[in-house]
Amino acid sequence: MELKAFQQLIQDKYGRRDRERGTPATFMWFVEEVGELATALAGDDQKNKEEEFADVLAWLCTLANINGVDLDKAVTDKYITKPIDGFK
């Protein structure tokens, strides 16, 4: 699945509820998921790591959606169109 399609899937499935929650509360959920990823990375359970990476990506898409950011465009602009040192 492409990043753009995944972000749209998150928007379609959770968009209304995400906008109602707002950025501050959504950011707290995102940070909680990052903490869960940190815990998973310290362990040996590969399936758990995969699930936590997926959760972090989903919450990042949610934050982008409610803030009007197209992640595909943002990543392309920053790392493809105008690559920074080390990412050429």
Biopython code that builds the backbone (N, CA, C, O; Angstrom):
import numpy as np
from Bio.PDB.StructureBuilder import StructureBuilder

atoms = [
    (1, "MET", "N", (0.845, -1.180, 0.000)),
    (1, "MET", "CA", (0.000, 0.000, 0.000)),
    (1, "MET", "C", (0.886, 1.238, 0.000)),
    (1, "MET", "O", (1.892, 1.293, 0.707)),
    (2, "GLU", "N", (0.511, 2.209, -0.784)),
    (2, "GLU", "CA", (1.230, 3.479, -0.862)),
    (2, "GLU", "C", (0.865, 4.361, 0.334)),
    (2, "GLU", "O", (-0.231, 4.258, 0.886)),
    (3, "LEU", "N", (1.799, 5.227, 0.722)),
    (3, "LEU", "CA", (1.582, 6.124, 1.857)),
    (3, "LEU", "C", (0.326, 6.967, 1.664)),
    (3, "LEU", "O", (-0.469, 7.113, 2.592)),
    (4, "LYS", "N", (0.140, 7.520, 0.474)),
    (4, "LYS", "CA", (-1.022, 8.371, 0.190)),
    (4, "LYS", "C", (-2.325, 7.590, 0.408)),
    (4, "LYS", "O", (-3.274, 8.116, 0.989)),
    (5, "ALA", "N", (-2.366, 6.350, -0.054)),
    (5, "ALA", "CA", (-3.561, 5.516, 0.106)),
    (5, "ALA", "C", (-3.806, 5.186, 1.574)),
    (5, "ALA", "O", (-4.952, 5.165, 2.023)),
    (6, "PHE", "N", (-2.736, 4.930, 2.324)),
    (6, "PHE", "CA", (-2.901, 4.628, 3.740)),
    (6, "PHE", "C", (-3.418, 5.846, 4.500)),
    (6, "PHE", "O", (-4.308, 5.723, 5.342)),
    (7, "GLN", "N", (-2.864, 7.020, 4.206)),
    (7, "GLN", "CA", (-3.337, 8.236, 4.865)),
    (7, "GLN", "C", (-4.815, 8.460, 4.551)),
    (7, "GLN", "O", (-5.576, 8.867, 5.429)),
    (8, "GLN", "N", (-5.225, 8.201, 3.326)),
    (8, "GLN", "CA", (-6.628, 8.357, 2.952)),
    (8, "GLN", "C", (-7.501, 7.327, 3.665)),
    (8, "GLN", "O", (-8.612, 7.649, 4.088)),
    (9, "LEU", "N", (-7.018, 6.102, 3.804)),
    (9, "LEU", "CA", (-7.753, 5.071, 4.537)),
    (9, "LEU", "C", (-8.010, 5.508, 5.974)),
    (9, "LEU", "O", (-9.120, 5.361, 6.485)),
    (10, "ILE", "N", (-6.985, 6.044, 6.619)),
    (10, "ILE", "CA", (-7.128, 6.540, 7.994)),
    (10, "ILE", "C", (-8.137, 7.684, 8.031)),
    (10, "ILE", "O", (-8.975, 7.748, 8.930)),
    (11, "GLN", "N", (-8.057, 8.585, 7.055)),
    (11, "GLN", "CA", (-9.012, 9.696, 6.981)),
    (11, "GLN", "C", (-10.441, 9.178, 6.828)),
    (11, "GLN", "O", (-11.348, 9.613, 7.538)),
    (12, "ASP", "N", (-10.630, 8.261, 5.910)),
    (12, "ASP", "CA", (-11.968, 7.736, 5.640)),
    (12, "ASP", "C", (-12.546, 6.999, 6.850)),
    (12, "ASP", "O", (-13.735, 7.110, 7.147)),
    (13, "LYS", "N", (-11.704, 6.262, 7.530)),
    (13, "LYS", "CA", (-12.174, 5.431, 8.647)),
    (13, "LYS", "C", (-12.347, 6.212, 9.949)),
    (13, "LYS", "O", (-13.294, 5.968, 10.696)),
    (14, "TYR", "N", (-11.441, 7.145, 10.223)),
    (14, "TYR", "CA", (-11.414, 7.800, 11.536)),
    (14, "TYR", "C", (-11.502, 9.326, 11.489)),
    (14, "TYR", "O", (-11.511, 9.964, 12.541)),
    (15, "GLY", "N", (-11.568, 9.921, 10.309)),
    (15, "GLY", "CA", (-11.441, 11.361, 10.148)),
    (15, "GLY", "C", (-12.355, 12.205, 11.014)),
    (15, "GLY", "O", (-11.896, 13.145, 11.662)),
    (16, "ARG", "N", (-13.642, 11.888, 11.035)),
    (16, "ARG", "CA", (-14.581, 12.704, 11.807)),
    (16, "ARG", "C", (-14.219, 12.671, 13.290)),
    (16, "ARG", "O", (-14.149, 13.713, 13.942)),
    (17, "ARG", "N", (-13.994, 11.491, 13.810)),
    (17, "ARG", "CA", (-13.661, 11.342, 15.228)),
    (17, "ARG", "C", (-12.318, 12.016, 15.542)),
    (17, "ARG", "O", (-12.153, 12.631, 16.596)),
    (18, "ASP", "N", (-11.371, 11.891, 14.621)),
    (18, "ASP", "CA", (-10.054, 12.502, 14.839)),
    (18, "ASP", "C", (-10.151, 14.023, 14.906)),
    (18, "ASP", "O", (-9.532, 14.643, 15.771)),
    (19, "ARG", "N", (-10.917, 14.631, 14.004)),
    (19, "ARG", "CA", (-11.077, 16.088, 14.025)),
    (19, "ARG", "C", (-11.752, 16.541, 15.313)),
    (19, "ARG", "O", (-11.390, 17.577, 15.872)),
    (20, "GLU", "N", (-12.724, 15.777, 15.785)),
    (20, "GLU", "CA", (-13.404, 16.117, 17.046)),
    (20, "GLU", "C", (-12.433, 16.057, 18.222)),
    (20, "GLU", "O", (-12.524, 16.867, 19.144)),
    (21, "ARG", "N", (-11.513, 15.110, 18.192)),
    (21, "ARG", "CA", (-10.541, 14.966, 19.280)),
    (21, "ARG", "C", (-9.568, 16.133, 19.265)),
    (21, "ARG", "O", (-9.189, 16.641, 20.321)),
    (22, "GLY", "N", (-9.160, 16.561, 18.074)),
    (22, "GLY", "CA", (-8.257, 17.694, 17.941)),
    (22, "GLY", "C", (-6.784, 17.321, 18.036)),
    (22, "GLY", "O", (-6.425, 16.197, 18.385)),
    (23, "THR", "N", (-5.957, 18.286, 17.717)),
    (23, "THR", "CA", (-4.516, 18.051, 17.663)),
    (23, "THR", "C", (-3.891, 17.745, 19.026)),
    (23, "THR", "O", (-3.139, 16.775, 19.124)),
    (24, "PRO", "N", (-4.159, 18.517, 20.081)),
    (24, "PRO", "CA", (-3.468, 18.227, 21.347)),
    (24, "PRO", "C", (-3.720, 16.802, 21.863)),
    (24, "PRO", "O", (-2.778, 16.108, 22.246)),
    (25, "ALA", "N", (-4.969, 16.373, 21.874)),
    (25, "ALA", "CA", (-5.276, 15.024, 22.372)),
    (25, "ALA", "C", (-4.727, 13.959, 21.433)),
    (25, "ALA", "O", (-4.250, 12.916, 21.881)),
    (26, "THR", "N", (-4.793, 14.218, 20.144)),
    (26, "THR", "CA", (-4.266, 13.258, 19.172)),
    (26, "THR", "C", (-2.761, 13.128, 19.313)),
    (26, "THR", "O", (-2.211, 12.031, 19.216)),
    (27, "PHE", "N", (-2.098, 14.255, 19.542)),
    (27, "PHE", "CA", (-0.649, 14.205, 19.724)),
    (27, "PHE", "C", (-0.289, 13.367, 20.953)),
    (27, "PHE", "O", (0.709, 12.646, 20.941)),
    (28, "MET", "N", (-1.085, 13.458, 21.998)),
    (28, "MET", "CA", (-0.827, 12.641, 23.191)),
    (28, "MET", "C", (-0.959, 11.150, 22.870)),
    (28, "MET", "O", (-0.159, 10.344, 23.344)),
    (29, "TRP", "N", (-1.958, 10.780, 22.075)),
    (29, "TRP", "CA", (-2.100, 9.378, 21.648)),
    (29, "TRP", "C", (-0.883, 8.951, 20.836)),
    (29, "TRP", "O", (-0.360, 7.851, 21.014)),
    (30, "PHE", "N", (-0.434, 9.838, 19.939)),
    (30, "PHE", "CA", (0.737, 9.547, 19.123)),
    (30, "PHE", "C", (1.963, 9.295, 20.011)),
    (30, "PHE", "O", (2.692, 8.324, 19.811)),
    (31, "VAL", "N", (2.178, 10.166, 20.978)),
    (31, "VAL", "CA", (3.324, 10.016, 21.878)),
    (31, "VAL", "C", (3.226, 8.711, 22.667)),
    (31, "VAL", "O", (4.233, 8.035, 22.881)),
    (32, "GLU", "N", (2.016, 8.358, 23.098)),
    (32, "GLU", "CA", (1.834, 7.083, 23.803)),
    (32, "GLU", "C", (2.243, 5.918, 22.906)),
    (32, "GLU", "O", (2.902, 4.982, 23.359)),
    (33, "GLU", "N", (1.852, 5.977, 21.639)),
    (33, "GLU", "CA", (2.225, 4.907, 20.706)),
    (33, "GLU", "C", (3.727, 4.864, 20.474)),
    (33, "GLU", "O", (4.302, 3.784, 20.343)),
    (34, "VAL", "N", (4.370, 6.032, 20.421)),
    (34, "VAL", "CA", (5.826, 6.063, 20.283)),
    (34, "VAL", "C", (6.468, 5.397, 21.504)),
    (34, "VAL", "O", (7.456, 4.676, 21.372)),
    (35, "GLY", "N", (5.911, 5.637, 22.677)),
    (35, "GLY", "CA", (6.412, 4.976, 23.888)),
    (35, "GLY", "C", (6.250, 3.466, 23.814)),
    (35, "GLY", "O", (7.139, 2.718, 24.223)),
    (36, "GLU", "N", (5.116, 3.021, 23.293)),
    (36, "GLU", "CA", (4.903, 1.575, 23.134)),
    (36, "GLU", "C", (5.889, 0.998, 22.117)),
    (36, "GLU", "O", (6.364, -0.125, 22.279)),
    (37, "LEU", "N", (6.192, 1.764, 21.077)),
    (37, "LEU", "CA", (7.193, 1.318, 20.104)),
    (37, "LEU", "C", (8.565, 1.215, 20.768)),
    (37, "LEU", "O", (9.303, 0.258, 20.532)),
    (38, "ALA", "N", (8.900, 2.189, 21.588)),
    (38, "ALA", "CA", (10.187, 2.156, 22.294)),
    (38, "ALA", "C", (10.304, 0.899, 23.145)),
    (38, "ALA", "O", (11.353, 0.254, 23.169)),
    (39, "THR", "N", (9.236, 0.556, 23.837)),
    (39, "THR", "CA", (9.229, -0.657, 24.652)),
    (39, "THR", "C", (9.385, -1.892, 23.772)),
    (39, "THR", "O", (10.147, -2.803, 24.099)),
    (40, "ALA", "N", (8.666, -1.918, 22.665)),
    (40, "ALA", "CA", (8.753, -3.067, 21.754)),
    (40, "ALA", "C", (10.162, -3.218, 21.183)),
    (40, "ALA", "O", (10.665, -4.333, 21.046)),
    (41, "LEU", "N", (10.795, -2.094, 20.852)),
    (41, "LEU", "CA", (12.145, -2.154, 20.295)),
    (41, "LEU", "C", (13.160, -2.707, 21.287)),
    (41, "LEU", "O", (14.193, -3.245, 20.888)),
    (42, "ALA", "N", (12.871, -2.578, 22.564)),
    (42, "ALA", "CA", (13.765, -3.102, 23.596)),
    (42, "ALA", "C", (13.600, -4.602, 23.790)),
    (42, "ALA", "O", (14.406, -5.236, 24.471)),
    (43, "GLY", "N", (12.559, -5.169, 23.193)),
    (43, "GLY", "CA", (12.292, -6.593, 23.349)),
    (43, "GLY", "C", (12.649, -7.393, 22.112)),
    (43, "GLY", "O", (13.260, -6.890, 21.170)),
    (44, "ASP", "N", (12.247, -8.660, 22.144)),
    (44, "ASP", "CA", (12.573, -9.587, 21.064)),
    (44, "ASP", "C", (11.356, -10.046, 20.266)),
    (44, "ASP", "O", (11.478, -10.921, 19.409)),
    (45, "ASP", "N", (10.195, -9.474, 20.532)),
    (45, "ASP", "CA", (8.961, -9.901, 19.871)),
    (45, "ASP", "C", (8.780, -9.135, 18.556)),
    (45, "ASP", "O", (8.312, -7.997, 18.555)),
    (46, "GLN", "N", (9.149, -9.761, 17.452)),
    (46, "GLN", "CA", (9.105, -9.104, 16.144)),
    (46, "GLN", "C", (7.687, -8.681, 15.766)),
    (46, "GLN", "O", (7.494, -7.593, 15.224)),
    (47, "LYS", "N", (6.698, -9.520, 16.044)),
    (47, "LYS", "CA", (5.306, -9.197, 15.715)),
    (47, "LYS", "C", (4.867, -7.944, 16.464)),
    (47, "LYS", "O", (4.197, -7.086, 15.890)),
    (48, "ASN", "N", (5.234, -7.829, 17.730)),
    (48, "ASN", "CA", (4.897, -6.648, 18.516)),
    (48, "ASN", "C", (5.552, -5.401, 17.941)),
    (48, "ASN", "O", (4.922, -4.344, 17.884)),
    (49, "LYS", "N", (6.811, -5.507, 17.513)),
    (49, "LYS", "CA", (7.495, -4.376, 16.889)),
    (49, "LYS", "C", (6.732, -3.926, 15.649)),
    (49, "LYS", "O", (6.511, -2.731, 15.455)),
    (50, "GLU", "N", (6.331, -4.874, 14.812)),
    (50, "GLU", "CA", (5.599, -4.547, 13.587)),
    (50, "GLU", "C", (4.284, -3.848, 13.904)),
    (50, "GLU", "O", (3.924, -2.867, 13.253)),
    (51, "GLU", "N", (3.574, -4.349, 14.896)),
    (51, "GLU", "CA", (2.298, -3.745, 15.281)),
    (51, "GLU", "C", (2.490, -2.327, 15.792)),
    (51, "GLU", "O", (1.702, -1.439, 15.467)),
    (52, "GLU", "N", (3.522, -2.106, 16.583)),
    (52, "GLU", "CA", (3.758, -0.769, 17.136)),
    (52, "GLU", "C", (4.222, 0.210, 16.062)),
    (52, "GLU", "O", (3.840, 1.380, 16.089)),
    (53, "PHE", "N", (5.046, -0.256, 15.109)),
    (53, "PHE", "CA", (5.395, 0.615, 13.984)),
    (53, "PHE", "C", (4.139, 1.007, 13.214)),
    (53, "PHE", "O", (3.984, 2.163, 12.822)),
    (54, "ALA", "N", (3.248, 0.051, 12.999)),
    (54, "ALA", "CA", (2.003, 0.338, 12.283)),
    (54, "ALA", "C", (1.147, 1.345, 13.051)),
    (54, "ALA", "O", (0.571, 2.255, 12.454)),
    (55, "ASP", "N", (1.064, 1.186, 14.356)),
    (55, "ASP", "CA", (0.291, 2.129, 15.173)),
    (55, "ASP", "C", (0.867, 3.540, 15.096)),
    (55, "ASP", "O", (0.123, 4.511, 14.961)),
    (56, "VAL", "N", (2.183, 3.651, 15.180)),
    (56, "VAL", "CA", (2.825, 4.974, 15.109)),
    (56, "VAL", "C", (2.536, 5.618, 13.754)),
    (56, "VAL", "O", (2.231, 6.809, 13.682)),
    (57, "LEU", "N", (2.632, 4.837, 12.688)),
    (57, "LEU", "CA", (2.346, 5.383, 11.362)),
    (57, "LEU", "C", (0.887, 5.827, 11.251)),
    (57, "LEU", "O", (0.603, 6.881, 10.681)),
    (58, "ALA", "N", (-0.032, 5.036, 11.788)),
    (58, "ALA", "CA", (-1.454, 5.394, 11.729)),
    (58, "ALA", "C", (-1.725, 6.688, 12.486)),
    (58, "ALA", "O", (-2.448, 7.552, 11.989)),
    (59, "TRP", "N", (-1.160, 6.834, 13.672)),
    (59, "TRP", "CA", (-1.377, 8.059, 14.445)),
    (59, "TRP", "C", (-0.674, 9.250, 13.802)),
    (59, "TRP", "O", (-1.164, 10.375, 13.904)),
    (60, "LEU", "N", (0.460, 9.032, 13.142)),
    (60, "LEU", "CA", (1.116, 10.113, 12.409)),
    (60, "LEU", "C", (0.223, 10.570, 11.254)),
    (60, "LEU", "O", (0.091, 11.768, 11.003)),
    (61, "CYS", "N", (-0.386, 9.616, 10.556)),
    (61, "CYS", "CA", (-1.328, 9.964, 9.488)),
    (61, "CYS", "C", (-2.511, 10.740, 10.044)),
    (61, "CYS", "O", (-2.972, 11.692, 9.415)),
    (62, "THR", "N", (-3.005, 10.354, 11.199)),
    (62, "THR", "CA", (-4.111, 11.074, 11.826)),
    (62, "THR", "C", (-3.719, 12.512, 12.108)),
    (62, "THR", "O", (-4.470, 13.435, 11.792)),
    (63, "LEU", "N", (-2.552, 12.710, 12.698)),
    (63, "LEU", "CA", (-2.084, 14.075, 12.970)),
    (63, "LEU", "C", (-1.960, 14.876, 11.682)),
    (63, "LEU", "O", (-2.358, 16.040, 11.626)),
    (64, "ALA", "N", (-1.416, 14.261, 10.662)),
    (64, "ALA", "CA", (-1.285, 14.947, 9.378)),
    (64, "ALA", "C", (-2.660, 15.303, 8.820)),
    (64, "ALA", "O", (-2.862, 16.418, 8.340)),
    (65, "ASN", "N", (-3.594, 14.379, 8.877)),
    (65, "ASN", "CA", (-4.931, 14.628, 8.346)),
    (65, "ASN", "C", (-5.604, 15.809, 9.023)),
    (65, "ASN", "O", (-6.146, 16.681, 8.345)),
    (66, "ILE", "N", (-5.578, 15.852, 10.334)),
    (66, "ILE", "CA", (-6.305, 16.913, 11.033)),
    (66, "ILE", "C", (-5.572, 18.251, 10.968)),
    (66, "ILE", "O", (-6.104, 19.284, 11.375)),
    (67, "ASN", "N", (-4.341, 18.217, 10.448)),
    (67, "ASN", "CA", (-3.584, 19.458, 10.285)),
    (67, "ASN", "C", (-3.362, 19.808, 8.818)),
    (67, "ASN", "O", (-2.558, 20.684, 8.501)),
    (68, "GLY", "N", (-4.065, 19.131, 7.935)),
    (68, "GLY", "CA", (-4.016, 19.469, 6.518)),
    (68, "GLY", "C", (-2.683, 19.205, 5.840)),
    (68, "GLY", "O", (-2.297, 19.931, 4.924)),
    (69, "VAL", "N", (-1.978, 18.175, 6.281)),
    (69, "VAL", "CA", (-0.673, 17.844, 5.705)),
    (69, "VAL", "C", (-0.788, 16.552, 4.894)),
    (69, "VAL", "O", (-1.219, 15.519, 5.405)),
    (70, "ASP", "N", (-0.401, 16.631, 3.642)),
    (70, "ASP", "CA", (-0.314, 15.470, 2.767)),
    (70, "ASP", "C", (1.076, 14.868, 2.979)),
    (70, "ASP", "O", (2.069, 15.412, 2.496)),
    (71, "LEU", "N", (1.148, 13.756, 3.695)),
    (71, "LEU", "CA", (2.449, 13.172, 4.027)),
    (71, "LEU", "C", (3.238, 12.766, 2.792)),
    (71, "LEU", "O", (4.455, 12.947, 2.752)),
    (72, "ASP", "N", (2.572, 12.225, 1.793)),
    (72, "ASP", "CA", (3.259, 11.825, 0.567)),
    (72, "ASP", "C", (3.956, 13.028, -0.057)),
    (72, "ASP", "O", (5.120, 12.939, -0.445)),
    (73, "LYS", "N", (3.255, 14.140, -0.153)),
    (73, "LYS", "CA", (3.828, 15.363, -0.717)),
    (73, "LYS", "C", (4.955, 15.891, 0.167)),
    (73, "LYS", "O", (6.010, 16.288, -0.327)),
    (74, "ALA", "N", (4.721, 15.892, 1.472)),
    (74, "ALA", "CA", (5.736, 16.403, 2.396)),
    (74, "ALA", "C", (7.031, 15.591, 2.311)),
    (74, "ALA", "O", (8.124, 16.158, 2.286)),
    (75, "VAL", "N", (6.905, 14.275, 2.269)),
    (75, "VAL", "CA", (8.085, 13.407, 2.177)),
    (75, "VAL", "C", (8.767, 13.594, 0.827)),
    (75, "VAL", "O", (9.992, 13.681, 0.751)),
    (76, "THR", "N", (7.978, 13.654, -0.227)),
    (76, "THR", "CA", (8.551, 13.858, -1.560)),
    (76, "THR", "C", (9.287, 15.184, -1.633)),
    (76, "THR", "O", (10.415, 15.247, -2.122)),
    (77, "ASP", "N", (8.653, 16.244, -1.148)),
    (77, "ASP", "CA", (9.279, 17.570, -1.192)),
    (77, "ASP", "C", (10.578, 17.604, -0.398)),
    (77, "ASP", "O", (11.569, 18.177, -0.848)),
    (78, "LYS", "N", (10.574, 16.996, 0.772)),
    (78, "LYS", "CA", (11.749, 17.086, 1.650)),
    (78, "LYS", "C", (12.863, 16.117, 1.270)),
    (78, "LYS", "O", (14.035, 16.491, 1.298)),
    (79, "TYR", "N", (12.524, 14.883, 0.917)),
    (79, "TYR", "CA", (13.547, 13.861, 0.739)),
    (79, "TYR", "C", (13.788, 13.439, -0.708)),
    (79, "TYR", "O", (14.805, 12.807, -0.997)),
    (80, "ILE", "N", (12.891, 13.768, -1.610)),
    (80, "ILE", "CA", (13.069, 13.365, -3.012)),
    (80, "ILE", "C", (13.390, 14.583, -3.878)),
    (80, "ILE", "O", (14.437, 14.629, -4.525)),
    (81, "THR", "N", (12.495, 15.563, -3.891)),
    (81, "THR", "CA", (12.664, 16.735, -4.724)),
    (81, "THR", "C", (13.861, 17.577, -4.291)),
    (81, "THR", "O", (14.674, 17.985, -5.121)),
    (82, "LYS", "N", (13.964, 17.833, -2.997)),
    (82, "LYS", "CA", (15.067, 18.624, -2.447)),
    (82, "LYS", "C", (15.736, 17.800, -1.351)),
    (82, "LYS", "O", (15.579, 18.105, -0.169)),
    (83, "PRO", "N", (16.485, 16.756, -1.730)),
    (83, "PRO", "CA", (17.054, 15.881, -0.705)),
    (83, "PRO", "C", (18.034, 16.607, 0.213)),
    (83, "PRO", "O", (18.808, 17.460, -0.222)),
    (84, "ILE", "N", (17.979, 16.249, 1.478)),
    (84, "ILE", "CA", (18.918, 16.804, 2.448)),
    (84, "ILE", "C", (20.177, 15.959, 2.440)),
    (84, "ILE", "O", (20.165, 14.833, 1.943)),
    (85, "ASP", "N", (21.242, 16.479, 2.973)),
    (85, "ASP", "CA", (22.503, 15.727, 3.027)),
    (85, "ASP", "C", (22.274, 14.374, 3.691)),
    (85, "ASP", "O", (21.609, 14.272, 4.721)),
    (86, "GLY", "N", (22.828, 13.363, 3.089)),
    (86, "GLY", "CA", (22.723, 12.020, 3.636)),
    (86, "GLY", "C", (21.513, 11.258, 3.117)),
    (86, "GLY", "O", (21.408, 10.055, 3.356)),
    (87, "PHE", "N", (20.599, 11.915, 2.417)),
    (87, "PHE", "CA", (19.410, 11.253, 1.896)),
    (87, "PHE", "C", (19.308, 11.428, 0.385)),
    (87, "PHE", "O", (18.209, 11.381, -0.167)),
    (88, "LYS", "N", (20.419, 11.627, -0.283)),
    (88, "LYS", "CA", (20.400, 11.821, -1.737)),
    (88, "LYS", "C", (20.338, 10.509, -2.447)),
    (88, "LYS", "O", (20.314, 10.474, -3.678)),
]
sb = StructureBuilder()
sb.init_structure("model")
sb.init_model(0)
sb.init_chain("A")
sb.init_seg("    ")
for serial, (resi, resn, name, xyz) in enumerate(atoms, 1):
    if name == "N":
        sb.init_residue(resn, " ", resi, " ")
    sb.init_atom(name, np.array(xyz, "f"), 0.0, 1.0, " ", f" {name:<3s}", serial, name[0])
structure = sb.get_structure()
